[in-house]
């Protein structure tokens, strides 16, 4: 579904050229959930914005469903760190905003919006305003809004980073359920090892800047997953420990630039 071929990105500023990403090769299958994990400043958000068509690549190519990405697409939705809800619109009207922007039938999508709100645990809150909701509930509304057009690809940029630990775990569970229901292809940027292990089929670990793929870790653990006591607790702990060690390792000149698989 998504293919990145030798993708690099540099930025020119007053202090000179900054190389954010170098030589990224990645294939994401249809319906797959891939997490991108790395230290702050390694280019995770830049990578996501290039897939979304919000930033051009400096070199290489990105395709979605075989078509090169040159601008944002309607079948690719993006969810940011902050919900960015319109404060004067109700929950239901915020979810329906893309239908108005793109000229879709509001009546047709109203039932879809209600289904999404029910799926995410927000049934009964349709007429509430954003300030009447908790941060976690606001982010659920934002998630419903991004799903209203039934996108083939969901790009998520640390959407739970501003929330407390328990709310983050709760929303991770909700996102697992939504992903299994919708079958969308998801690329999820995070710096949280727990989120990556709970959510992803594979975790792409990026090196410090310039970001390169250091290793891709398979997360072969049945869903739904939790951090609590369950039959898969040992597997979750093992993968978390492997990712922690990868992130703590310091690259040496001999290994820098070598892509792990």
Secondary structure, 3 states (H helix, E strand, C coil): CEEEEEEEEEEEECCEEEEEEEEEEEEECCCCEEEEECCCCCCHHHHHHHHHCCCCCCEEEEEECCEECCCCCCCEEEECCCCCCCCCCEHHHHHCHHHHHCCCCHHHHHHHHHHHHHHCCCCCCCCCEHHHCCHHHHHHHHHHHHHCCCCCEEEEECCCCCCCHHHHHHHHHHHHHHHHHHCCEEEEEECCHHHHHHHCCEEEEECCCCECEEEEEECCCCCCCCCCCCCCHHHHHHHHHHHHHHHHCCCCCCCCCCCCC
